[in-house]
Amino acid sequence: MHPDECDFRGTAGGTGEIMARHLLKARQIQTASAGDLIDGDGLILRVKAKTASWVLRYTGPSGRRRELGPAKQLPASH
């Protein structure tokens, strides 16, 4: 990997196994209580008392784990 690139692929417990994607269902998002809900591939829905936001957890070029976000929650479905 080039030093200027980042690896956005999540791995299961550092095993190198690629994590599943899109695990969350619309209903789970709509009824989520406080905490982190993992959607796979580094995407996390961080739920607090009255707010929710998306965060992307990734490994930077230095090998350090980082988080990008938060981003405001988008509607789960129309």
Biopython code that builds the backbone (N, CA, C, O; Angstrom):
import numpy as np
from Bio.PDB.StructureBuilder import StructureBuilder

atoms = [
    (1, "MET", "N", (0.857, -1.174, 0.000)),
    (1, "MET", "CA", (0.000, 0.000, 0.000)),
    (1, "MET", "C", (0.900, 1.232, 0.000)),
    (1, "MET", "O", (1.888, 1.287, 0.732)),
    (2, "HIS", "N", (0.559, 2.202, -0.810)),
    (2, "HIS", "CA", (1.304, 3.457, -0.880)),
    (2, "HIS", "C", (1.142, 4.210, 0.436)),
    (2, "HIS", "O", (0.057, 4.179, 1.016)),
    (3, "PRO", "N", (2.186, 4.891, 0.934)),
    (3, "PRO", "CA", (2.091, 5.591, 2.228)),
    (3, "PRO", "C", (1.002, 6.646, 2.308)),
    (3, "PRO", "O", (0.542, 6.967, 3.404)),
    (4, "ASP", "N", (0.575, 7.196, 1.173)),
    (4, "ASP", "CA", (-0.468, 8.220, 1.194)),
    (4, "ASP", "C", (-1.875, 7.641, 1.176)),
    (4, "ASP", "O", (-2.850, 8.386, 1.268)),
    (5, "GLU", "N", (-1.994, 6.329, 1.057)),
    (5, "GLU", "CA", (-3.305, 5.689, 0.998)),
    (5, "GLU", "C", (-3.707, 5.205, 2.389)),
    (5, "GLU", "O", (-2.861, 5.012, 3.262)),
    (6, "CYS", "N", (-4.982, 5.015, 2.574)),
    (6, "CYS", "CA", (-5.500, 4.464, 3.824)),
    (6, "CYS", "C", (-6.245, 3.180, 3.523)),
    (6, "CYS", "O", (-6.821, 3.026, 2.446)),
    (7, "ASP", "N", (-6.234, 2.276, 4.457)),
    (7, "ASP", "CA", (-6.955, 1.017, 4.327)),
    (7, "ASP", "C", (-8.295, 1.164, 5.026)),
    (7, "ASP", "O", (-8.346, 1.248, 6.253)),
    (8, "PHE", "N", (-9.380, 1.196, 4.266)),
    (8, "PHE", "CA", (-10.710, 1.364, 4.839)),
    (8, "PHE", "C", (-11.393, 0.026, 5.096)),
    (8, "PHE", "O", (-12.563, -0.002, 5.477)),
    (9, "ARG", "N", (-10.695, -1.065, 4.899)),
    (9, "ARG", "CA", (-11.299, -2.370, 5.121)),
    (9, "ARG", "C", (-11.196, -2.743, 6.590)),
    (9, "ARG", "O", (-10.103, -2.754, 7.156)),
    (10, "GLY", "N", (-12.319, -3.044, 7.201)),
    (10, "GLY", "CA", (-12.299, -3.481, 8.586)),
    (10, "GLY", "C", (-11.906, -4.941, 8.664)),
    (10, "GLY", "O", (-12.174, -5.710, 7.742)),
    (11, "THR", "N", (-11.274, -5.325, 9.756)),
    (11, "THR", "CA", (-10.938, -6.721, 9.945)),
    (11, "THR", "C", (-11.515, -7.202, 11.261)),
    (11, "THR", "O", (-11.708, -6.421, 12.193)),
    (12, "ALA", "N", (-11.783, -8.469, 11.326)),
    (12, "ALA", "CA", (-12.393, -9.067, 12.509)),
    (12, "ALA", "C", (-11.331, -9.286, 13.577)),
    (12, "ALA", "O", (-10.540, -10.225, 13.491)),
    (13, "GLY", "N", (-11.315, -8.421, 14.578)),
    (13, "GLY", "CA", (-10.409, -8.585, 15.708)),
    (13, "GLY", "C", (-8.945, -8.629, 15.335)),
    (13, "GLY", "O", (-8.155, -9.269, 16.029)),
    (14, "GLY", "N", (-8.558, -7.961, 14.249)),
    (14, "GLY", "CA", (-7.168, -7.930, 13.832)),
    (14, "GLY", "C", (-6.690, -9.222, 13.205)),
    (14, "GLY", "O", (-5.486, -9.417, 13.041)),
    (15, "THR", "N", (-7.611, -10.116, 12.850)),
    (15, "THR", "CA", (-7.226, -11.402, 12.277)),
    (15, "THR", "C", (-6.893, -11.315, 10.801)),
    (15, "THR", "O", (-6.352, -12.263, 10.231)),
    (16, "GLY", "N", (-7.208, -10.185, 10.171)),
    (16, "GLY", "CA", (-6.992, -10.065, 8.738)),
    (16, "GLY", "C", (-8.202, -10.501, 7.935)),
    (16, "GLY", "O", (-8.261, -10.265, 6.728)),
    (17, "GLU", "N", (-9.166, -11.134, 8.584)),
    (17, "GLU", "CA", (-10.398, -11.536, 7.910)),
    (17, "GLU", "C", (-11.249, -10.298, 7.670)),
    (17, "GLU", "O", (-11.497, -9.533, 8.602)),
    (18, "ILE", "N", (-11.699, -10.087, 6.441)),
    (18, "ILE", "CA", (-12.535, -8.935, 6.122)),
    (18, "ILE", "C", (-13.890, -9.105, 6.807)),
    (18, "ILE", "O", (-14.495, -10.176, 6.747)),
    (19, "MET", "N", (-14.365, -8.031, 7.463)),
    (19, "MET", "CA", (-15.650, -8.084, 8.168)),
    (19, "MET", "C", (-16.806, -7.987, 7.179)),
    (19, "MET", "O", (-16.663, -7.428, 6.091)),
    (20, "ALA", "N", (-17.936, -8.531, 7.565)),
    (20, "ALA", "CA", (-19.150, -8.442, 6.761)),
    (20, "ALA", "C", (-19.614, -6.996, 6.686)),
    (20, "ALA", "O", (-19.341, -6.202, 7.587)),
    (21, "ARG", "N", (-20.313, -6.656, 5.612)),
    (21, "ARG", "CA", (-20.825, -5.299, 5.430)),
    (21, "ARG", "C", (-22.336, -5.286, 5.546)),
    (21, "ARG", "O", (-23.004, -6.306, 5.378)),
    (22, "HIS", "N", (-22.855, -4.107, 5.836)),
    (22, "HIS", "CA", (-24.298, -3.860, 5.832)),
    (22, "HIS", "C", (-25.054, -4.842, 6.728)),
    (22, "HIS", "O", (-26.001, -5.498, 6.294)),
    (23, "LEU", "N", (-24.625, -4.928, 7.960)),
    (23, "LEU", "CA", (-25.261, -5.841, 8.910)),
    (23, "LEU", "C", (-26.523, -5.262, 9.525)),
    (23, "LEU", "O", (-27.429, -6.004, 9.904)),
    (24, "LEU", "N", (-26.588, -3.934, 9.627)),
    (24, "LEU", "CA", (-27.728, -3.293, 10.280)),
    (24, "LEU", "C", (-28.951, -3.252, 9.371)),
    (24, "LEU", "O", (-28.843, -3.020, 8.167)),
    (25, "LYS", "N", (-30.082, -3.475, 9.957)),
    (25, "LYS", "CA", (-31.363, -3.363, 9.253)),
    (25, "LYS", "C", (-31.995, -2.027, 9.632)),
    (25, "LYS", "O", (-31.690, -1.475, 10.690)),
    (26, "ALA", "N", (-32.863, -1.509, 8.785)),
    (26, "ALA", "CA", (-33.514, -0.213, 9.021)),
    (26, "ALA", "C", (-34.194, -0.184, 10.389)),
    (26, "ALA", "O", (-34.115, 0.821, 11.097)),
    (27, "ARG", "N", (-34.846, -1.252, 10.758)),
    (27, "ARG", "CA", (-35.558, -1.304, 12.045)),
    (27, "ARG", "C", (-34.584, -1.179, 13.221)),
    (27, "ARG", "O", (-34.887, -0.505, 14.205)),
    (28, "GLN", "N", (-33.416, -1.827, 13.123)),
    (28, "GLN", "CA", (-32.416, -1.737, 14.187)),
    (28, "GLN", "C", (-31.938, -0.296, 14.362)),
    (28, "GLN", "O", (-31.734, 0.161, 15.487)),
    (29, "ILE", "N", (-31.763, 0.408, 13.262)),
    (29, "ILE", "CA", (-31.310, 1.799, 13.310)),
    (29, "ILE", "C", (-32.387, 2.677, 13.931)),
    (29, "ILE", "O", (-32.089, 3.531, 14.766)),
    (30, "GLN", "N", (-33.633, 2.472, 13.528)),
    (30, "GLN", "CA", (-34.742, 3.298, 14.014)),
    (30, "GLN", "C", (-34.996, 3.112, 15.504)),
    (30, "GLN", "O", (-35.447, 4.043, 16.171)),
    (31, "THR", "N", (-34.717, 1.931, 16.035)),
    (31, "THR", "CA", (-35.025, 1.632, 17.438)),
    (31, "THR", "C", (-33.776, 1.542, 18.319)),
    (31, "THR", "O", (-33.856, 1.065, 19.452)),
    (32, "ALA", "N", (-32.638, 1.989, 17.820)),
    (32, "ALA", "CA", (-31.370, 1.855, 18.543)),
    (32, "ALA", "C", (-31.369, 2.648, 19.845)),
    (32, "ALA", "O", (-31.854, 3.778, 19.903)),
    (33, "SER", "N", (-30.817, 2.034, 20.884)),
    (33, "SER", "CA", (-30.601, 2.747, 22.145)),
    (33, "SER", "C", (-29.130, 3.173, 22.195)),
    (33, "SER", "O", (-28.361, 2.844, 21.291)),
    (34, "ALA", "N", (-28.738, 3.897, 23.237)),
    (34, "ALA", "CA", (-27.385, 4.448, 23.332)),
    (34, "ALA", "C", (-26.316, 3.364, 23.185)),
    (34, "ALA", "O", (-26.434, 2.269, 23.735)),
    (35, "GLY", "N", (-25.278, 3.700, 22.433)),
    (35, "GLY", "CA", (-24.165, 2.781, 22.220)),
    (35, "GLY", "C", (-23.711, 2.809, 20.769)),
    (35, "GLY", "O", (-24.196, 3.614, 19.975)),
    (36, "ASP", "N", (-22.785, 1.931, 20.429)),
    (36, "ASP", "CA", (-22.268, 1.825, 19.068)),
    (36, "ASP", "C", (-22.874, 0.612, 18.387)),
    (36, "ASP", "O", (-22.863, -0.489, 18.939)),
    (37, "LEU", "N", (-23.403, 0.811, 17.189)),
    (37, "LEU", "CA", (-23.912, -0.286, 16.369)),
    (37, "LEU", "C", (-22.970, -0.435, 15.178)),
    (37, "LEU", "O", (-22.747, 0.527, 14.443)),
    (38, "ILE", "N", (-22.421, -1.617, 14.984)),
    (38, "ILE", "CA", (-21.445, -1.866, 13.934)),
    (38, "ILE", "C", (-22.158, -2.339, 12.674)),
    (38, "ILE", "O", (-22.930, -3.298, 12.711)),
    (39, "ASP", "N", (-21.892, -1.653, 11.545)),
    (39, "ASP", "CA", (-22.482, -2.053, 10.270)),
    (39, "ASP", "C", (-21.477, -2.800, 9.408)),
    (39, "ASP", "O", (-21.794, -3.182, 8.281)),
    (40, "GLY", "N", (-20.295, -3.009, 9.910)),
    (40, "GLY", "CA", (-19.270, -3.723, 9.173)),
    (40, "GLY", "C", (-18.434, -2.797, 8.311)),
    (40, "GLY", "O", (-18.826, -1.668, 8.017)),
    (41, "ASP", "N", (-17.280, -3.295, 7.914)),
    (41, "ASP", "CA", (-16.340, -2.559, 7.066)),
    (41, "ASP", "C", (-15.943, -1.221, 7.678)),
    (41, "ASP", "O", (-15.629, -0.277, 6.953)),
    (42, "GLY", "N", (-15.955, -1.133, 9.013)),
    (42, "GLY", "CA", (-15.512, 0.066, 9.712)),
    (42, "GLY", "C", (-16.584, 1.112, 9.960)),
    (42, "GLY", "O", (-16.314, 2.122, 10.609)),
    (43, "LEU", "N", (-17.802, 0.892, 9.457)),
    (43, "LEU", "CA", (-18.873, 1.874, 9.625)),
    (43, "LEU", "C", (-19.614, 1.622, 10.939)),
    (43, "LEU", "O", (-20.056, 0.507, 11.215)),
    (44, "ILE", "N", (-19.742, 2.684, 11.743)),
    (44, "ILE", "CA", (-20.352, 2.584, 13.070)),
    (44, "ILE", "C", (-21.434, 3.642, 13.205)),
    (44, "ILE", "O", (-21.220, 4.801, 12.851)),
    (45, "LEU", "N", (-22.592, 3.251, 13.715)),
    (45, "LEU", "CA", (-23.629, 4.209, 14.079)),
    (45, "LEU", "C", (-23.479, 4.449, 15.572)),
    (45, "LEU", "O", (-23.713, 3.544, 16.373)),
    (46, "ARG", "N", (-23.091, 5.662, 15.954)),
    (46, "ARG", "CA", (-22.881, 6.025, 17.357)),
    (46, "ARG", "C", (-24.138, 6.725, 17.857)),
    (46, "ARG", "O", (-24.449, 7.838, 17.434)),
    (47, "VAL", "N", (-24.867, 6.057, 18.771)),
    (47, "VAL", "CA", (-26.144, 6.559, 19.278)),
    (47, "VAL", "C", (-25.943, 7.097, 20.685)),
    (47, "VAL", "O", (-25.395, 6.418, 21.553)),
    (48, "LYS", "N", (-26.396, 8.331, 20.899)),
    (48, "LYS", "CA", (-26.383, 8.949, 22.230)),
    (48, "LYS", "C", (-27.833, 9.197, 22.619)),
    (48, "LYS", "O", (-28.740, 8.806, 21.884)),
    (49, "ALA", "N", (-28.068, 9.833, 23.747)),
    (49, "ALA", "CA", (-29.416, 10.012, 24.293)),
    (49, "ALA", "C", (-30.443, 10.448, 23.249)),
    (49, "ALA", "O", (-31.469, 9.785, 23.093)),
    (50, "LYS", "N", (-30.197, 11.532, 22.539)),
    (50, "LYS", "CA", (-31.185, 12.022, 21.573)),
    (50, "LYS", "C", (-30.605, 12.239, 20.186)),
    (50, "LYS", "O", (-31.280, 12.796, 19.320)),
    (51, "THR", "N", (-29.373, 11.813, 19.957)),
    (51, "THR", "CA", (-28.735, 12.007, 18.658)),
    (51, "THR", "C", (-28.073, 10.725, 18.191)),
    (51, "THR", "O", (-27.797, 9.827, 18.986)),
    (52, "ALA", "N", (-27.826, 10.649, 16.905)),
    (52, "ALA", "CA", (-27.090, 9.532, 16.325)),
    (52, "ALA", "C", (-26.249, 10.071, 15.180)),
    (52, "ALA", "O", (-26.668, 10.983, 14.466)),
    (53, "SER", "N", (-25.064, 9.507, 15.009)),
    (53, "SER", "CA", (-24.196, 9.931, 13.917)),
    (53, "SER", "C", (-23.367, 8.744, 13.442)),
    (53, "SER", "O", (-23.139, 7.789, 14.185)),
    (54, "TRP", "N", (-22.924, 8.820, 12.195)),
    (54, "TRP", "CA", (-22.107, 7.778, 11.595)),
    (54, "TRP", "C", (-20.637, 8.131, 11.762)),
    (54, "TRP", "O", (-20.251, 9.293, 11.631)),
    (55, "VAL", "N", (-19.822, 7.128, 12.051)),
    (55, "VAL", "CA", (-18.377, 7.274, 12.183)),
    (55, "VAL", "C", (-17.737, 6.156, 11.367)),
    (55, "VAL", "O", (-18.221, 5.025, 11.373)),
    (56, "LEU", "N", (-16.657, 6.470, 10.669)),
    (56, "LEU", "CA", (-15.902, 5.459, 9.934)),
    (56, "LEU", "C", (-14.598, 5.212, 10.670)),
    (56, "LEU", "O", (-13.797, 6.131, 10.839)),
    (57, "ARG", "N", (-14.379, 3.996, 11.105)),
    (57, "ARG", "CA", (-13.132, 3.605, 11.767)),
    (57, "ARG", "C", (-12.243, 2.953, 10.710)),
    (57, "ARG", "O", (-12.669, 2.043, 9.999)),
    (58, "TYR", "N", (-11.007, 3.432, 10.618)),
    (58, "TYR", "CA", (-10.097, 2.918, 9.598)),
    (58, "TYR", "C", (-8.671, 2.890, 10.134)),
    (58, "TYR", "O", (-8.375, 3.449, 11.190)),
    (59, "THR", "N", (-7.798, 2.229, 9.383)),
    (59, "THR", "CA", (-6.384, 2.193, 9.713)),
    (59, "THR", "C", (-5.657, 3.144, 8.785)),
    (59, "THR", "O", (-5.727, 2.999, 7.565)),
    (60, "GLY", "N", (-4.956, 4.121, 9.354)),
    (60, "GLY", "CA", (-4.223, 5.108, 8.569)),
    (60, "GLY", "C", (-2.915, 4.539, 8.047)),
    (60, "GLY", "O", (-2.553, 3.409, 8.377)),
    (61, "PRO", "N", (-2.205, 5.311, 7.234)),
    (61, "PRO", "CA", (-0.963, 4.843, 6.631)),
    (61, "PRO", "C", (0.108, 4.473, 7.660)),
    (61, "PRO", "O", (0.982, 3.653, 7.378)),
    (62, "SER", "N", (0.041, 5.072, 8.843)),
    (62, "SER", "CA", (1.028, 4.770, 9.889)),
    (62, "SER", "C", (0.700, 3.481, 10.633)),
    (62, "SER", "O", (1.493, 3.009, 11.447)),
    (63, "GLY", "N", (-0.483, 2.907, 10.350)),
    (63, "GLY", "CA", (-0.916, 1.704, 11.051)),
    (63, "GLY", "C", (-1.776, 1.992, 12.266)),
    (63, "GLY", "O", (-2.261, 1.066, 12.916)),
    (64, "ARG", "N", (-1.971, 3.276, 12.583)),
    (64, "ARG", "CA", (-2.820, 3.661, 13.720)),
    (64, "ARG", "C", (-4.284, 3.599, 13.334)),
    (64, "ARG", "O", (-4.660, 3.959, 12.219)),
    (65, "ARG", "N", (-5.106, 3.140, 14.267)),
    (65, "ARG", "CA", (-6.552, 3.130, 14.050)),
    (65, "ARG", "C", (-7.071, 4.544, 14.264)),
    (65, "ARG", "O", (-6.723, 5.200, 15.245)),
    (66, "ARG", "N", (-7.900, 5.005, 13.346)),
    (66, "ARG", "CA", (-8.447, 6.361, 13.411)),
    (66, "ARG", "C", (-9.950, 6.309, 13.170)),
    (66, "ARG", "O", (-10.491, 5.298, 12.721)),
    (67, "GLU", "N", (-10.616, 7.430, 13.479)),
    (67, "GLU", "CA", (-12.047, 7.556, 13.204)),
    (67, "GLU", "C", (-12.283, 8.820, 12.407)),
    (67, "GLU", "O", (-11.708, 9.868, 12.698)),
    (68, "LEU", "N", (-13.131, 8.715, 11.402)),
    (68, "LEU", "CA", (-13.535, 9.839, 10.577)),
    (68, "LEU", "C", (-15.003, 10.108, 10.865)),
    (68, "LEU", "O", (-15.834, 9.206, 10.756)),
    (69, "GLY", "N", (-15.323, 11.325, 11.228)),
    (69, "GLY", "CA", (-16.703, 11.667, 11.546)),
    (69, "GLY", "C", (-16.731, 12.394, 12.865)),
    (69, "GLY", "O", (-15.665, 12.729, 13.383)),
    (70, "PRO", "N", (-17.843, 12.649, 13.419)),
    (70, "PRO", "CA", (-19.146, 12.078, 13.066)),
    (70, "PRO", "C", (-19.817, 12.805, 11.906)),
    (70, "PRO", "O", (-19.557, 13.980, 11.647)),
    (71, "ALA", "N", (-20.681, 12.078, 11.223)),
    (71, "ALA", "CA", (-21.539, 12.641, 10.185)),
    (71, "ALA", "C", (-22.975, 12.507, 10.667)),
    (71, "ALA", "O", (-23.320, 11.511, 11.304)),
    (72, "LYS", "N", (-23.808, 13.481, 10.378)),
    (72, "LYS", "CA", (-25.210, 13.430, 10.820)),
    (72, "LYS", "C", (-25.883, 12.189, 10.250)),
    (72, "LYS", "O", (-25.576, 11.746, 9.143)),
    (73, "GLN", "N", (-26.793, 11.649, 11.018)),
    (73, "GLN", "CA", (-27.516, 10.455, 10.588)),
    (73, "GLN", "C", (-28.381, 10.778, 9.384)),
    (73, "GLN", "O", (-29.102, 11.776, 9.366)),
    (74, "LEU", "N", (-28.299, 9.925, 8.385)),
    (74, "LEU", "CA", (-29.151, 10.034, 7.211)),
    (74, "LEU", "C", (-30.377, 9.164, 7.426)),
    (74, "LEU", "O", (-30.317, 8.208, 8.199)),
    (75, "PRO", "N", (-31.484, 9.466, 6.765)),
    (75, "PRO", "CA", (-32.672, 8.619, 6.914)),
    (75, "PRO", "C", (-32.356, 7.176, 6.527)),
    (75, "PRO", "O", (-31.688, 6.930, 5.523)),
    (76, "ALA", "N", (-32.835, 6.230, 7.321)),
    (76, "ALA", "CA", (-32.589, 4.819, 7.048)),
    (76, "ALA", "C", (-33.374, 4.344, 5.839)),
    (76, "ALA", "O", (-32.894, 3.499, 5.084)),
    (77, "SER", "N", (-34.557, 4.867, 5.648)),
    (77, "SER", "CA", (-35.381, 4.478, 4.502)),
    (77, "SER", "C", (-36.377, 5.593, 4.213)),
    (77, "SER", "O", (-36.629, 6.453, 5.057)),
    (78, "HIS", "N", (-36.926, 5.567, 3.036)),
    (78, "HIS", "CA", (-37.887, 6.610, 2.630)),
    (78, "HIS", "C", (-39.305, 6.137, 2.822)),
    (78, "HIS", "O", (-40.246, 6.876, 2.536)),
]
sb = StructureBuilder()
sb.init_structure("model")
sb.init_model(0)
sb.init_chain("A")
sb.init_seg("    ")
for serial, (resi, resn, name, xyz) in enumerate(atoms, 1):
    if name == "N":
        sb.init_residue(resn, " ", resi, " ")
    sb.init_atom(name, np.array(xyz, "f"), 0.0, 1.0, " ", f" {name:<3s}", serial, name[0])
structure = sb.get_structure()
